[in-house]
Amino acid sequence: RVNQPPTFSNDNRHIPKRFPSSQYSTPRNPSSHYSSANAINQCETATNTIPSLESFSSIDSNQLSEVSNDGVASGKNFRKPSKSSLIFFTTFVNNYRTKILIDTGATKTFVNKNLLDFFKPSLSIQGKSYSFFLADGVAPLTVLGTVKLCLEFANVKTEIEAHVAQSLCTPIILGMDYINLYNLSFNVKLQTISIEYESRILTMPINSDCKVNTVPVILSASTYIPAYSKRTTQATIPIDSVCSVLLPSNNLCRNRSLSITHTLLNFTNHCSKISFMNVTQFPQVIRKGFCVGYIQRNLNQHQNFSLNKLMKNSLEASGLPVMQPVSFSQNKKVPNSYISQNFFLPSIMYGKKSLV
């Protein structure tokens, strides 16, 4: 069976909100409505094509915005603001990349039923059907049951029980149950979100409407890490000063023995401290020149960096010789992922034995 792309309701009421428990059993007066801080103005349904990895939903964050209203006395009703105040971030949920809405007004986490078809392995819905009251306090939201979601936050897998809804205007709504469980917090200035996990602070960027550029982060010194211990070393980038979230490289993520203790890096004069934790009984070595990961930097229209130039500057800043990638014949097309993934070879080692 060919999986069809999920479709989302364009009913702007389908965002569940918190209400006192007494409201679930008491009849509602249809003439009374509750205002919602995260009211969605207009949502469009998904297209008929399979969504790409970049975005699961065809609903862009620019299309989801709060309704601005100065009240009856002012006589002014404003249309959608230039920038949405809804908070989205993109990550892997059960090995599927999707966009997630964080809603501090929702007591529980909700997942669109159509999204379950894209999860591997497939999930079975537990429990019986029931209803939640929505932001207006009148219309119920039909829930089919619950599933266990595995949400990847800064390359660490976190779990939450989600309620399966038949109609949502977004793939996943992350509610207060997840926020309280992992003490999720927001940094408005840096446009990041953070959680606490096993005495570590994990940070991820909020989806941005601005154009961003990816900058490699390179170790400037080899580091020996004994068993069950932490060591701090120095990393460099070609940008003088920036504070940003580190997105670990695939090579580092595949190594389950090493973890980064903090992902929010503050670079000054091209350098920043970065700490690694060795969680195994074997000593490990991270070699000078290893690409730890990448940071994202917002660009204005006058700034433009090529990836090759960034790598060259990063190598020079770390004191390494500038290397050139392997040449290809003219009749062969160079893969787009070659430079970004294979230019820096992995150099994490178990003692004296290399992993590669």
Secondary structure, 3 states (H helix, E strand, C coil): CCCCCCCCCCCCCCCECCCCHHHHCCCCCCCCCCCCCCCCCCCCCCCCCCCCCCCCCCCCCCCCCCCCECCCCCCCECCCCCCCCCEEEEEEECCEEEEEEECCCCCCEEEEHHHHHHCCCCCCCECCCEEEEECCCCCEEEEEEEEEEEEEECCEEEEEEEEEECCCCCCEEECHHHHHHCCCEEECCCCEEEEEECCEEEEEECCCCCCEEEEEEEECCCEEECCCEEEEEEEECCCCCEEEECEECHHHHHCCCEEECECEEEEECCEEEEEEEECCCCCEEECCCCEEEEEEEECCCCCCCCHHHHHHHHHHHCCCCCCCCCCCCCCCCCCHHHHHHHCCCCCEEECCEECC
